Amino acid sequence: MKIYKALTIAGSDSGGGAGIQADLKTFQELGTYGMSVITAVTAQNTLGVQGVYPMEAAAIRRQLESIGEDLEPSALKTGMLFNGETIEIVAAKIKQYKWQNLIIDPVMVAKGGSSLLQQEAIQSLIKHLLPLALVTTPNIPEAELLARMPIRTLSNREEAAKILYQMGSRYIVIKGGHDTGSERLVDLIYDGERFDYLESKRIDTRHTHGTGCTFSAALTALIAQGNSVPDAIRTAKAFIQAAIEDQLGFGGGHGPTNHFAYQRRLRGGIHD
């Protein structure tokens, strides 16, 4: 049996709902061997982020080299990169080892509002990393920052997707979770030629911590297995929809999604 490997380059979430922890859980649930490069350690729970502690540049570089020297990933994703220096190191190592199938989740702000990407790093992300991406998966606020435009309508999102596509990523997925004006949630997909739209039922819940990390991790795992990008996006959408619908329901703030839910549904299991 072929074992597919996926790499996550992201921050650690002590609460387990997002970041490295969410990525590795998702990889495992989808049958992909997970590896990690930790860019920062965060102290956080469902109530918010209490501290951010970036890794030294040498530590990030050495982690990437350890993977590159022995464990080539079939796909990889980036999450919280925090600063421009980290982004440049990551981009350089991706090019050095010729890693393919990069998924970028441009993590900028935590659910509670704490900044997870320094302002100066946005230009580094655009210049050094986006040109290497297979898929980039911003939410609406992240797309606004990257495209430098307000997004209020679906046509705004289409315009932003075109701008982001010109930055180099082969596919753009602008997630619709922050568009609260409709009962239906619409994710927009753009491949440089056409727009596709994935609709789902909006779930009224505060337990959505780590949704972006989990969606992009599912996409990474599925791409690592050789799925086409459109098929992987649809399955990743089903994975995160199940994770939101079958709530774990703990914590006093924005609780984590249920990473067990998708596979339990496939097996016919019931979440208690």
N, C-alpha and C positions, 0 to 999 in steps of 0.2 A: 504494500500500500504506500502510495506516495504521500509524504508529509509536506504540507505547504507551510511556509514560514512568513510571518508578518512582523514588522518592526514598528513600534510606536516611539516617537521622540516627543516627550511632553513632560508636564509637571506632575508631581505626586500630590494626590488629594487624600489627606488623612482620614476624611470621612468616607472614602471609598466609592462615592457616587460618580465622580468625574475623573478626568486625567488618566494617568497610567493605570490606575486600578480599574476604571471602567473599560478601558481599552483591552486590557488583558482578560477580563471576564468575558467580554464580547468575542474576542478571538477564540477563546476556549469553547464558548457556547456554539460557535460556528465551525468547530473542528479544524482550527488553524493554530499552529504552534506560535506562541507569542514571545517576542523579545522586546526589550525596552532600553531606551536611553533617557535618563532623568535629567531634565534641564533646570528644575527648581523643586524645592520642597515647600509645600504650603501647609499651614495649620488652618484647617477649616472644618466646618460641620454644616448642618442644614441651615444654621442661622447666619452664616457668612464666612468670610475669610478673615482670620485673626492674625495671620502673618504670612509673608512670602520671603523665601530664602533662596536666592538664585545659586546654582552650582557654579563653581569656578570654571573658567573657560577650558583649562587643562583637563578637568574631570569630564566635561562634555566631549571634548576631542578624543580623549582616551577611550571612552565608552563606544563612540562611533567606530574607532579603529579596531576595537576588540571584535565588534560585529563584522566589520569589513574584512578582517583577516581570516575569519573562520566560518561565519554563518550568514551567507548571502540571503537576504529576504526576497521573497517573490513579489511583495508589495510593502509599502511603508507609508506611515502617516505622520504628520506633525500636528501638535496641539499647542500648548502653551510654550512659547519660546522666549518671552519676556523682554529681550533686548536685542539690539542690532548686532552686537558681537556674536551672540549665540546663533542668530540667523545666518550670518556669514560663514561661521564654522560648519553649520549643518549643510548649507548649500555646497560648500567646497568639498565636503566629504561625499555627498551624494554624487557629485561629478567625478571625484577621484575613483570611486568604486563602481561608477556607471550603474547605480541602482535605478531601476525602472519602476513605473507604477506608483508614483508619489501622489498621495491624497493630502491636501492641505485643509485643515480645519483652522481658520485664522482666529484663534482664541484671543480675544481682546479684553472682555469684561466678564467678570464672574456674575452668577445669577443675582447676587445681592448688590452688585454695582461696583465692586472693587476692580481696579484696573489690573489686568494681567499681561498687558503689552505696553511698554513705554512708547511715548509718542514718536520719538526718533526712530523707533524700530519699524514703523509702518512703511517708510520709504525703503528700508532694507528688505522687508518682506516683498514689496513690489518689484524691486530691482533684482534681487538675488534668488528668491525662492519661487515666486509665481511662474517664471518662465520654465521651470523644471516640472511643473505639475501636470498630472493626468487629469485630476479633478480637484476643484476648489469648492468648498462647501460653506460659504458665509451665511449667517442669519441676516435679517434685514439691517440692524444697526451696524454690523460689520461691513456689509456691502456698501452702506452709506459712507463709512469712513474710507474704504478703499477706492470707491468710485468718485468720492467727493461731491455727492449730490444727495438731496433728500429723496426718500422713497415713500410715497403715500399711496400709489396706485399700482396695479399690475403692469401698466405701461411703463411706469417709472422703473419697476423691477427689470423689465425687458431692456430698457435703455442701460441700466446699470450692468446687466449681464453682458451686453455688448462691450462696454468699457472694460470690464474685468477680463473678458476673453482676449482683448487686444494686449493684455499684460502677459499672455503666454500660456495660460492653462488651457488644455484641450476641451475640457467640459467645465461648465459653471452650474452649480446647484445653489440657488438662493432659496433658503428655507423660509416657510411662511408662518412660523410659530408666533412671531411678534406682530403679525397683522391681525389685530383683534376685532376687525370690523365685520367679520363673517362667521357663521357657524361652521363653515367648511374651511379646512386648512389647505392651502395650495402651495406646493413646492414647484418652483420654476427650474427647468433644465434647459441649458443652451449649449449646443455643440459647434457654434460658429455658422450654422446654416439654418437651423430650425429650432423652435421652442416646443418643449413638451411640458405638460402640467400634470402633476400627481396630486390628486385630491384625497383627503381623508377627513373623518369626523373630528372636530375639535373637542378635546376632553377638558372639562372644567375641573382643574386640579392644580394645586400648588406643588405637587410632587413631580417636578420636571428637571431636577438637578442632574446635569450630565447628559442631557439629550443630544447636544451637538457632538460631544465626544463619542457617545455610543453609536450614533448614526454613522459618523465617519469611520469608526473602528469596524463596524459591520461591513461597510463598503470596502474597506481595506482587506478584510479577511476574504471577502467574496471575490475581489479582483485577484488576490493571491492565488486563489483556486482556479483561475482561468476563465471566470465568467466575463461576459461582455459588460461594458460600462452601463448600458441601459438596463440590462437584467440585474446587475449588482445593485443599482440604485433602487430598483423596485423592491428587491428582497430586503435591502437595508431599511427601506421605508416601512415594510411590514414588521421588521424586527423592532424598530423603535416605537411603532404604533402599539404593538403588543406590550412593550415595556412600560408605556405610559398608561395604557388601559388597565392592566392588572397591577394596581398600585400596591406597593409595600406599606406605605402609609405611616412611616415612623419619622421622628424628628420634629422639632418645634418650628421649623421654617420650610425651606424648599427641599423636600425630601428627594431621595434618589429614585431613579426608575428601576424597574424590575428586569434585570438581565436574564432571569430564568424563564420569563414568560413565553417567548417565541418557541423555544424547544418544547416546553411543556404543552403548548397548544398543538404542536405537530404530533406529539405523542398521545394527545388526548387527555393530558393531565389537567387537574383543576387546582388553581391557586387558592389556598385557604386564606 
